[in-house]
Amino acid sequence: MTEESVSAVQQTARTFVGVDVASRKLDVVYVDATGSPVRPRQTLANDPQGFAELLRSIEPLEGPVLLGCESTAAYHRPLLVALEGSGVAVVELNP
């Protein structure tokens, strides 16, 4: 997504996905605009199978969806690459 597209989603997002990135795992939380959970937290593998599971878990969420991904050394980069072209608006966050 372009920066303009992400900016538009930031203004209208109904669901937010937060991803805490570690070398081997992704801790994921799903909340609505009020901060209330919309599904249980998940721990996924930080690998292609985990990325695919994350995308599957986002599909049924009420949109638009904004995903915030923690920038952790280089551990977040494969996730960002996997999300590229998925249509999910992603914001890289510095801890």
DACOR-V890383 format. One record per residue. N is the residue number from 1. RES is the residue in three letters. SS is DSSP state (H for helix, E for strand, C for the rest). D_FIRST is the distance of its C-alpha to the first C-alpha in Angstrom with 2 decimals. Layout:
# DACOR-V890383
n=N res=RES ss=SS d_first=D_FIRST
n=N res=RES ss=SS d_first=D_FIRST
This chain:
# DACOR-V890383
n=1 res=MET ss=C d_first=0.00
n=2 res=THR ss=C d_first=3.76
n=3 res=GLU ss=H d_first=6.61
n=4 res=GLU ss=H d_first=8.03
n=5 res=SER ss=H d_first=5.90
n=6 res=VAL ss=H d_first=6.42
n=7 res=SER ss=H d_first=9.82
n=8 res=ALA ss=H d_first=10.60
n=9 res=VAL ss=H d_first=10.16
n=10 res=GLN ss=H d_first=12.31
n=11 res=GLN ss=H d_first=14.86
n=12 res=THR ss=H d_first=15.13
n=13 res=ALA ss=C d_first=14.50
n=14 res=ARG ss=C d_first=17.52
n=15 res=THR ss=E d_first=17.09
n=16 res=PHE ss=E d_first=16.29
n=17 res=VAL ss=E d_first=16.30
n=18 res=GLY ss=E d_first=17.73
n=19 res=VAL ss=E d_first=18.14
n=20 res=ASP ss=E d_first=21.05
n=21 res=VAL ss=E d_first=20.92
n=22 res=ALA ss=C d_first=24.20
n=23 res=SER ss=C d_first=25.34
n=24 res=ARG ss=C d_first=26.19
n=25 res=LYS ss=E d_first=24.64
n=26 res=LEU ss=E d_first=21.84
n=27 res=ASP ss=E d_first=23.19
n=28 res=VAL ss=E d_first=21.01
n=29 res=VAL ss=E d_first=21.71
n=30 res=TYR ss=E d_first=20.52
n=31 res=VAL ss=E d_first=21.47
n=32 res=ASP ss=E d_first=21.31
n=33 res=ALA ss=C d_first=21.11
n=34 res=THR ss=C d_first=24.75
n=35 res=GLY ss=C d_first=24.30
n=36 res=SER ss=C d_first=26.21
n=37 res=PRO ss=E d_first=25.42
n=38 res=VAL ss=E d_first=24.09
n=39 res=ARG ss=E d_first=24.86
n=40 res=PRO ss=E d_first=26.76
n=41 res=ARG ss=E d_first=25.47
n=42 res=GLN ss=E d_first=24.83
n=43 res=THR ss=E d_first=25.44
n=44 res=LEU ss=E d_first=23.69
n=45 res=ALA ss=E d_first=24.23
n=46 res=ASN ss=C d_first=21.94
n=47 res=ASP ss=C d_first=21.86
n=48 res=PRO ss=H d_first=20.25
n=49 res=GLN ss=H d_first=22.28
n=50 res=GLY ss=H d_first=21.19
n=51 res=PHE ss=H d_first=17.46
n=52 res=ALA ss=H d_first=18.23
n=53 res=GLU ss=H d_first=20.32
n=54 res=LEU ss=H d_first=17.68
n=55 res=LEU ss=H d_first=15.30
n=56 res=ARG ss=H d_first=18.46
n=57 res=SER ss=H d_first=19.33
n=58 res=ILE ss=H d_first=16.12
n=59 res=GLU ss=H d_first=16.52
n=60 res=PRO ss=C d_first=19.55
n=61 res=LEU ss=C d_first=18.44
n=62 res=GLU ss=C d_first=18.52
n=63 res=GLY ss=C d_first=15.16
n=64 res=PRO ss=C d_first=12.91
n=65 res=VAL ss=E d_first=12.52
n=66 res=LEU ss=E d_first=11.38
n=67 res=LEU ss=E d_first=12.08
n=68 res=GLY ss=E d_first=13.80
n=69 res=CYS ss=E d_first=14.73
n=70 res=GLU ss=E d_first=17.85
n=71 res=SER ss=E d_first=17.99
n=72 res=THR ss=C d_first=21.24
n=73 res=ALA ss=C d_first=22.71
n=74 res=ALA ss=C d_first=20.94
n=75 res=TYR ss=C d_first=20.95
n=76 res=HIS ss=C d_first=17.35
n=77 res=ARG ss=H d_first=15.92
n=78 res=PRO ss=H d_first=16.55
n=79 res=LEU ss=H d_first=14.76
n=80 res=LEU ss=H d_first=11.53
n=81 res=VAL ss=H d_first=12.03
n=82 res=ALA ss=H d_first=12.84
n=83 res=LEU ss=H d_first=9.78
n=84 res=GLU ss=C d_first=7.54
n=85 res=GLY ss=C d_first=7.08
n=86 res=SER ss=C d_first=8.61
n=87 res=GLY ss=C d_first=6.60
n=88 res=VAL ss=C d_first=7.57
n=89 res=ALA ss=E d_first=6.38
n=90 res=VAL ss=E d_first=8.02
n=91 res=VAL ss=E d_first=10.36
n=92 res=GLU ss=E d_first=12.79
n=93 res=LEU ss=E d_first=16.22
n=94 res=ASN ss=E d_first=19.37
n=95 res=PRO ss=C d_first=22.40
